[in-house]
Amino acid sequence: MVAEIGPVVQWKGETFRLIPSRFPPVSVYEGLVANDRLNALVDIENLTNPRLQSQARIANLENKDPKTSARLQNWNLAPFAYGHPDGSTFFDADRPCLEVAADRQTALAISVAKRQRFLACTSEGPIGLDMRMFKTPLSGRFVDLRCLDAEEARDRGRELGKSIGDDVDGVLFHPIERPSATAISVLNGSTLEQTLQAAHYRYQWNGERISLLYAFDDIGTRIEPEHLRSEADCLAA
């Protein structure tokens, strides 16, 4: 049951997020065991892999084909199967969700802030980090907390999240990384449509902060990270 913390609204649109990208892909066990044992080790790990267990359970209960189902697509399923040990804006670690942005610039602003915190905590030296943007159409019923400013949503998020039940699909809110924009905390993976790979970026970390972004496009677009927070569209051609 939803507490009276905000109206429940129908929301539909494209959403965006970024994840680290590496091509060609590298096996998680590469360099740790002999190459002729990699496949056997992967088979053993798969027996207890929570994403694969969730995929099999949902496929069986809902008669879905993992090869064609948007819900069972790896990128859509993994955030709910693994969760995050630090939780999210509104929910702690035992209530997995997927946080996405309603536009590309906000997705970049959120991603840069998160990567910057991580790289600072690990004392990483200067490095270029390749990231891939995903685009996922979304449609569902959400508690609309955009009546709160971004700081209040951040500061009261976990308190408010306790009042949000399973009869809604998530929360709309203003993210602290770009307060004028909309982000969505998605609780229900079945509201996600097929995820598509979009633009490819490189974040240039100078040892202290992410100082520049490069887009792998036809003109090699350069983006100043501090401009991402602006209400203005800094990605416009």
Phi, psi and omega per residue, in radians:
M1 nan 2.433 -3.105
V2 -1.621 2.203 3.061
A3 -1.248 2.846 -3.104
E4 -1.417 1.214 3.130
I5 -1.887 -0.189 3.136
G6 3.084 2.774 -3.141
P7 -1.224 2.678 3.025
V8 -1.709 2.159 -3.062
V9 -2.211 2.716 3.012
Q10 -1.486 2.258 3.121
W11 -2.303 2.371 3.126
K12 -2.471 2.359 3.109
G13 3.005 3.127 3.056
E14 -1.457 2.508 3.110
T15 -2.208 2.819 -3.017
F16 -2.420 2.592 3.083
R17 -2.741 2.898 3.119
L18 -2.280 2.565 3.043
I19 -2.335 2.733 3.065
P20 -1.036 2.519 -3.084
S21 -2.189 2.446 3.049
R22 -2.503 2.273 3.089
F23 -2.414 2.282 -0.053
P24 -1.240 2.734 -3.127
P25 -1.127 2.639 -3.130
V26 -2.084 2.297 3.107
S27 -1.097 2.470 -3.136
V28 -1.068 -0.428 -3.102
Y29 -1.729 0.032 -3.089
E30 -1.073 2.271 -3.123
G31 1.529 -0.175 -3.122
L32 -1.692 -0.528 3.124
V33 -2.358 2.895 3.111
A34 -1.073 2.510 -3.082
N35 -0.992 -0.579 -3.096
D36 -1.326 -0.036 3.105
R37 -1.953 -0.015 -3.090
L38 -1.044 -0.853 -3.084
N39 -1.095 -0.684 3.135
A40 -1.151 -0.676 3.139
L41 -1.190 -0.690 3.098
V42 -1.100 -0.705 3.129
D43 -1.084 -0.687 3.123
I44 -1.171 -0.791 -3.137
E45 -1.083 -0.621 -3.109
N46 -1.107 -0.409 -3.124
L47 -1.119 -0.493 -3.107
T48 -2.072 0.233 -3.122
N49 -1.237 2.056 -3.067
P50 -1.129 -0.552 3.109
R51 -1.150 -0.775 -3.141
L52 -1.193 -0.603 3.089
Q53 -1.146 -0.742 3.103
S54 -1.140 -0.703 3.134
Q55 -1.061 -0.796 -3.140
A56 -1.145 -0.703 -3.119
R57 -1.139 -0.812 -3.126
I58 -1.185 -0.713 3.130
A59 -1.043 -0.673 -3.127
N60 -1.281 -0.792 -3.076
L61 -1.246 -0.658 -3.039
E62 -1.858 0.107 3.122
N63 0.924 0.892 -3.126
K64 -1.890 2.616 3.105
D65 -1.712 2.044 -3.127
P66 -0.978 -0.413 -3.105
K67 -1.360 -0.364 -3.072
T68 -2.167 -0.278 -3.077
S69 -1.356 2.223 3.088
A70 -1.116 -0.665 -3.115
R71 -1.134 -0.577 -3.101
L72 -1.606 0.010 3.040
Q73 -1.051 2.354 -3.030
N74 -0.876 -0.779 -3.076
W75 -1.182 -0.458 3.126
N76 -1.542 -0.510 -3.067
L77 -1.505 -0.671 -3.012
A78 -0.972 -0.739 -3.118
P79 -1.051 -0.490 -3.124
F80 -1.579 -0.435 3.140
A81 -1.384 -0.674 -3.073
Y82 -1.685 -0.594 -3.072
G83 1.184 -3.010 3.129
H84 -2.360 2.256 -3.072
P85 -1.060 -0.434 3.134
D86 -1.614 -0.019 -3.099
G87 1.299 -2.764 -3.084
S88 -2.425 -2.946 -3.076
T89 -1.006 -0.739 -3.037
F90 -1.958 -0.258 -2.982
F91 -2.299 2.535 3.113
D92 -1.459 -3.050 -2.947
A93 -1.119 -0.420 -3.081
D94 -1.494 0.080 3.067
R95 -2.264 1.485 -3.060
P96 -1.103 2.558 3.054
C97 -2.654 2.984 3.084
L98 -2.088 2.158 3.089
E99 -1.743 2.218 -3.122
V100 -2.312 2.926 3.128
A101 -2.007 2.701 -3.105
A102 -1.493 -0.008 3.065
D103 -2.691 2.857 -3.048
R104 -1.140 -0.752 -3.081
Q105 -1.093 -0.719 3.122
T106 -1.176 -0.674 3.085
A107 -1.054 -0.721 3.108
L108 -1.153 -0.749 -3.137
A109 -1.054 -0.769 3.129
I110 -1.156 -0.782 -3.109
S111 -1.114 -0.777 3.131
V112 -1.056 -0.762 3.136
A113 -1.079 -0.755 -3.127
K114 -1.172 -0.774 3.141
R115 -1.140 -0.647 -3.138
Q116 -1.123 -0.742 3.100
R117 -1.095 -0.757 -3.122
F118 -1.116 -0.824 -3.108
L119 -1.141 -0.610 3.101
A120 -1.177 -0.706 -3.135
C121 -1.156 -0.507 -3.106
T122 -1.684 0.071 3.130
S123 0.917 0.740 -3.111
E124 -1.234 2.377 3.066
G125 -1.280 3.043 -3.139
P126 -0.919 2.330 -3.055
I127 -2.795 2.687 2.990
G128 -1.783 2.211 -3.086
L129 -1.951 2.074 3.141
D130 -1.498 2.327 -3.086
M131 -2.292 2.540 3.119
R132 -2.024 2.259 3.082
M133 -1.518 2.426 3.050
F134 -1.945 2.518 3.057
K135 -2.066 2.182 -3.087
T136 -2.342 1.972 3.016
P137 -1.099 2.533 -3.043
L138 -2.481 2.467 3.084
S139 -2.600 2.236 3.135
G140 -3.107 -2.994 3.129
R141 -1.852 2.159 -3.008
F142 -2.277 2.518 2.965
V143 -1.247 2.145 -3.076
D144 -1.640 1.810 3.129
L145 -1.840 0.426 3.097
R146 -1.327 0.010 2.977
C147 -1.266 -0.314 3.108
L148 -1.625 2.526 3.025
D149 -1.318 2.940 -3.003
A150 -1.078 -0.663 -3.125
E151 -1.174 -0.713 3.132
E152 -1.187 -0.684 3.095
A153 -1.067 -0.717 3.122
R154 -1.190 -0.824 -3.034
D155 -1.240 -0.572 -3.097
R156 -1.832 0.102 -2.999
G157 -0.933 -0.924 -3.081
R158 -1.145 -0.625 3.091
E159 -1.105 -0.792 -3.138
L160 -1.194 -0.616 -3.117
G161 -1.068 -0.499 3.138
K162 -1.155 -0.354 -3.127
S163 -1.622 0.022 -3.079
I164 -1.771 2.036 -3.079
G165 -1.585 -2.924 -3.088
D166 -1.567 0.105 -3.123
D167 -1.598 0.134 3.009
V168 -2.247 2.920 -3.068
D169 -1.695 -0.070 3.113
G170 2.675 -2.688 -2.998
V171 -2.394 2.383 2.944
L172 -1.715 2.374 -3.105
F173 -2.744 2.919 3.052
H174 -1.614 2.105 -3.118
P175 -1.385 2.544 -3.104
I176 -1.118 -0.452 -3.102
E177 -1.276 -0.416 3.066
R178 -2.667 1.498 -2.945
P179 -1.094 -0.338 -3.126
S180 -1.460 -0.141 -2.980
A181 -1.829 -3.129 3.136
T182 -2.020 2.325 2.972
A183 -2.120 2.803 -3.086
I184 -2.302 2.252 3.005
S185 -1.723 1.954 -3.017
V186 -1.718 2.133 3.111
L187 -1.691 -0.455 -3.010
N188 -1.955 1.858 -3.090
G189 -1.128 -0.345 -3.123
S190 -1.283 -0.156 3.096
T191 -1.448 -0.164 -3.110
L192 -1.518 2.358 3.009
E193 -1.647 -3.048 -3.051
Q194 -1.035 2.261 3.098
T195 -1.473 2.374 3.110
L196 -2.052 2.504 3.044
Q197 -1.327 2.387 -3.122
A198 -2.092 -2.383 -3.010
A199 -1.157 2.712 3.131
H200 -1.986 2.304 -3.086
Y201 -2.228 2.740 2.934
R202 -2.099 2.218 3.065
Y203 -1.664 2.163 3.134
Q204 -1.664 1.860 3.119
W205 -1.627 2.175 -3.067
N206 -1.716 0.185 -3.112
G207 1.773 -0.286 3.130
E208 -2.225 -0.586 -3.134
R209 -2.763 2.902 2.988
I210 -1.434 1.950 -2.971
S211 -1.645 -0.342 -3.090
L212 -2.814 2.604 3.051
L213 -2.077 2.437 3.044
Y214 -2.056 2.352 3.034
A215 -1.713 2.329 3.089
F216 -1.448 1.231 3.122
D217 -2.097 -3.005 -3.048
D218 -1.166 -0.449 -3.087
I219 -1.955 0.042 3.120
G220 1.085 0.889 -3.091
T221 -0.945 2.331 3.069
R222 -1.894 2.339 -3.084
I223 -2.190 2.220 3.049
E224 -1.413 2.112 -3.061
P225 -0.964 -0.602 -3.103
E226 -1.186 -0.329 3.127
H227 -1.381 -0.284 -3.093
L228 -1.134 -0.512 -3.086
R229 -1.275 -0.353 -3.040
S230 -1.117 2.674 3.021
E231 -1.195 -0.486 -3.137
A232 -1.220 2.656 3.140
D233 -1.469 1.775 -3.120
C234 -1.472 -0.071 3.130
L235 -1.670 -0.102 -3.121
A236 -1.114 2.449 -3.125
A237 -1.172 nan nan
